[in-house]
Amino acid sequence: MENKTFKFKTNINCSGCVSGVSSFLNGLDGVTGWEVDTNNKDKILTVVADTATEQDVIESVQKAGFKIESV
């Protein structure tokens, strides 16, 4: 299956926040990689997925306690 790349605006703004969300994103089936650009003012989360959907990622990040919206 082809990988899809999703980009989101978040409030994940430090290494502690990245640690807080990592278990949620690492545990999400269908996500093959992700990173947060904490230097960007919009704290852009980039997710590469094969089977996970944009909505799966949004729900997972919200469960971790962060704000997220599609870019």
Buried (B, 14 or more C-beta within 10 A) or exposed (E): EEEBEBEBBBEBBEEEBBEBBBEBBEEBEBBEEBEBBBEEEEBBBBBBBEEBEBEBBBBBBEEBEBEBEEE
